[in-house]
Amino acid sequence: MTFETIVVGPLDTNCYLLICEETKKCAVIDPGAEPDEIIRNIIERGLEPVVILNTHGHVDHIGANKDIKDRFPVPLRIHQADLPMMHGLMASEISSWMGAKASPEPDGYLQEGDRITVGNASIEVLHTPGHSPGSVSLLGEGVLFSGDTLFCGGVGRTDLPGGSWPELESSIRDKILPLDDELLVLPGHGPSSTIGREKGANPFLQ
């Protein structure tokens, strides 16, 4: 399992390609904007997408769902609790600023404990609400795609609709921090980190 990071849109969202190098199958995680750039990376690497995954429903993480799914007709999955955000995408002013398009309906929902197969690799779904009711983190071999739950030196906002600091704190302390200290944390924005680094240095977790 490897990954590629594609930083997209005016909010510098990290879109990730989770890749099984043996089969060249991949998952597209959080295609938030700039679909042409995401598609170019997929084609140039000779990859075959098998699923589109949204860690949550905010526009900067789902704004390119339609274009990616139109080009690669694969299942789209998100947690059901964030479905209202997906439906309300085009009502937000930020949508037009980002050039977002209305997302297709999901083909299925992400739930705690689900395992998603990508070629010969797989990832596990952790429901980590707080930034949004349906926020999830995706746990793979040596990596955690944390969405907007945990950042390098920070945590997700809880002042947006559906946000909750007690839920965010519980998600991080109960589900993320007990993971291996060496685990690479790949957040929705900004640089990567590790569980151990965030335990020792993240000011929001001290």
C-alpha positions as CSV (number, residue, x, y, z in Angstrom):
1,M,0.0,0.0,0.0
2,T,1.3,3.4,-1.0
3,F,-0.4,6.8,-1.3
4,E,-0.1,10.0,-3.3
5,T,-1.1,13.4,-2.0
6,I,-2.8,15.9,-4.4
7,V,-3.4,19.4,-2.8
8,V,-6.5,20.9,-4.4
9,G,-8.7,24.0,-4.2
10,P,-8.4,27.3,-2.5
11,L,-8.5,25.7,0.9
12,D,-5.5,23.4,0.1
13,T,-7.4,20.2,0.7
14,N,-5.4,17.0,0.7
15,C,-6.9,14.6,-1.8
16,Y,-5.3,11.2,-1.5
17,L,-4.8,8.3,-3.9
18,L,-4.5,5.1,-1.8
19,I,-2.7,2.7,-4.0
20,C,-2.2,-1.1,-4.1
21,E,1.1,-1.2,-6.0
22,E,0.7,-4.9,-6.9
23,T,-2.6,-4.4,-8.8
24,K,-2.5,-0.6,-9.5
25,K,-6.0,-0.3,-8.1
26,C,-6.7,2.8,-6.0
27,A,-9.2,4.6,-3.8
28,V,-9.7,8.3,-4.3
29,I,-10.1,9.9,-0.9
30,D,-11.6,13.4,-0.6
31,P,-11.7,14.7,-4.1
32,G,-12.5,18.3,-3.1
33,A,-11.6,20.3,-6.2
34,E,-9.5,20.4,-9.3
35,P,-10.9,17.2,-10.8
36,D,-8.7,17.5,-13.9
37,E,-5.6,17.4,-11.8
38,I,-6.8,14.4,-9.8
39,I,-7.7,12.6,-13.1
40,R,-4.3,13.4,-14.6
41,N,-2.5,11.9,-11.7
42,I,-4.6,8.7,-11.9
43,I,-4.0,8.3,-15.6
44,E,-0.3,9.1,-15.6
45,R,0.3,6.5,-12.9
46,G,-1.7,3.9,-14.7
47,L,-4.1,3.5,-11.8
48,E,-7.6,1.9,-11.7
49,P,-9.9,3.6,-9.2
50,V,-12.2,1.2,-7.4
51,V,-14.0,3.5,-4.9
52,I,-14.4,7.2,-4.0
53,L,-14.3,7.9,-0.2
54,N,-15.3,11.1,1.6
55,T,-14.0,11.4,5.1
56,H,-16.9,13.9,5.7
57,G,-19.4,16.0,3.8
58,H,-17.9,19.5,3.8
59,V,-17.7,21.1,0.3
60,D,-13.9,21.2,0.2
61,H,-13.8,17.4,0.5
62,I,-16.6,16.5,-1.9
63,G,-16.7,19.3,-4.5
64,A,-15.1,17.1,-7.3
65,N,-17.1,13.9,-6.5
66,K,-19.2,14.4,-9.6
67,D,-16.4,14.8,-12.1
68,I,-14.4,12.0,-10.7
69,K,-17.4,9.6,-10.7
70,D,-18.3,10.7,-14.2
71,R,-14.8,9.8,-15.4
72,F,-14.5,6.6,-13.3
73,P,-17.9,5.1,-12.6
74,V,-17.0,3.5,-9.2
75,P,-18.9,3.4,-5.9
76,L,-19.0,6.6,-3.8
77,R,-19.2,6.2,-0.1
78,I,-19.6,8.6,2.9
79,H,-21.0,8.2,6.4
80,Q,-24.8,8.6,6.5
81,A,-24.7,11.2,9.2
82,D,-23.1,13.7,6.7
83,L,-25.6,13.0,4.0
84,P,-27.5,16.3,4.7
85,M,-24.2,18.3,4.1
86,M,-23.9,16.5,0.7
87,H,-27.4,17.5,-0.2
88,G,-26.9,21.1,0.9
89,L,-23.6,21.5,-1.0
90,M,-24.8,23.9,-3.6
91,A,-26.6,26.2,-1.1
92,S,-23.3,27.3,0.4
93,E,-21.6,30.4,-0.9
94,I,-18.2,28.7,-0.7
95,S,-19.4,26.2,-3.3
96,S,-19.4,28.7,-6.2
97,W,-16.1,30.1,-5.0
98,M,-14.5,26.7,-5.2
99,G,-16.2,25.6,-8.4
100,A,-17.8,22.7,-6.7
101,K,-20.5,20.6,-8.4
102,A,-23.5,18.9,-6.7
103,S,-22.3,15.5,-5.6
104,P,-24.0,12.3,-6.9
105,E,-25.8,10.3,-4.3
106,P,-23.6,7.8,-2.4
107,D,-23.7,4.2,-3.5
108,G,-23.3,3.1,0.1
109,Y,-22.4,4.3,3.6
110,L,-19.3,4.1,5.7
111,Q,-19.8,2.6,9.1
112,E,-17.6,1.9,12.1
113,G,-15.6,-1.3,11.5
114,D,-16.1,-1.6,7.7
115,R,-13.2,-2.9,5.8
116,I,-12.7,-1.5,2.3
117,T,-10.7,-3.6,-0.2
118,V,-8.4,-1.8,-2.6
119,G,-6.6,-4.5,-4.7
120,N,-4.7,-6.6,-2.2
121,A,-4.8,-3.9,0.4
122,S,-7.6,-2.8,2.8
123,I,-8.5,0.0,5.1
124,E,-10.7,0.1,8.2
125,V,-13.4,2.7,8.9
126,L,-13.3,4.5,12.2
127,H,-16.3,6.7,12.9
128,T,-14.7,9.8,14.5
129,P,-17.4,12.5,14.9
130,G,-16.8,15.9,16.2
131,H,-15.8,18.0,13.2
132,S,-19.0,16.8,11.7
133,P,-21.5,14.1,12.8
134,G,-20.3,11.7,10.1
135,S,-16.6,12.3,10.1
136,V,-14.6,9.1,9.6
137,S,-10.9,8.3,9.7
138,L,-9.5,5.5,7.5
139,L,-6.9,3.1,9.0
140,G,-4.6,1.3,6.7
141,E,-1.2,-0.4,7.0
142,G,1.0,2.1,8.7
143,V,-1.3,5.1,7.8
144,L,-4.3,6.9,9.1
145,F,-6.3,9.2,6.8
146,S,-7.7,11.5,9.5
147,G,-9.8,13.8,7.5
148,D,-10.4,17.0,9.4
149,T,-10.4,15.3,12.8
150,L,-6.7,15.5,13.7
151,F,-4.0,17.7,12.1
152,C,-0.3,18.2,12.6
153,G,-0.4,20.4,15.7
154,G,-4.1,20.9,15.6
155,V,-7.6,19.5,15.6
156,G,-10.7,20.0,13.5
157,R,-13.1,22.9,13.9
158,T,-16.2,22.3,16.0
159,D,-17.9,25.7,15.4
160,L,-19.5,24.6,12.2
161,P,-23.1,23.1,12.0
162,G,-23.0,19.7,13.5
163,G,-19.7,20.2,15.2
164,S,-19.1,19.1,18.8
165,W,-16.0,19.5,20.9
166,P,-16.8,16.7,23.4
167,E,-17.4,14.3,20.5
168,L,-14.2,15.4,18.7
169,E,-12.1,15.1,21.9
170,S,-13.6,11.6,22.5
171,S,-12.9,10.5,19.0
172,I,-9.3,11.5,19.2
173,R,-8.6,10.3,22.7
174,D,-10.5,7.0,22.5
175,K,-10.0,5.9,18.9
176,I,-6.9,7.7,17.4
177,L,-4.4,8.2,20.2
178,P,-4.4,4.5,21.3
179,L,-3.1,3.6,17.9
180,D,0.6,2.8,17.2
181,D,2.8,5.8,17.9
182,E,4.6,5.2,14.6
183,L,1.4,5.4,12.6
184,L,1.6,8.1,9.9
185,V,-1.3,10.6,10.2
186,L,-2.4,12.0,6.8
187,P,-4.9,14.9,7.5
188,G,-7.3,16.7,5.3
189,H,-5.2,19.8,5.2
190,G,-1.5,20.5,5.9
191,P,1.5,18.3,6.5
192,S,1.6,14.8,7.8
193,S,2.5,13.7,11.3
194,T,2.5,10.6,13.5
195,I,0.4,9.5,16.5
196,G,3.4,9.8,18.8
197,R,4.2,13.3,17.7
198,E,0.7,14.5,18.2
199,K,0.5,12.9,21.7
200,G,3.6,14.8,22.8
201,A,3.3,18.1,20.9
202,N,-0.3,18.9,19.9
203,P,-1.4,21.8,22.2
204,F,-5.0,20.7,21.9
205,L,-4.3,17.3,23.4
206,Q,-2.2,18.2,26.4
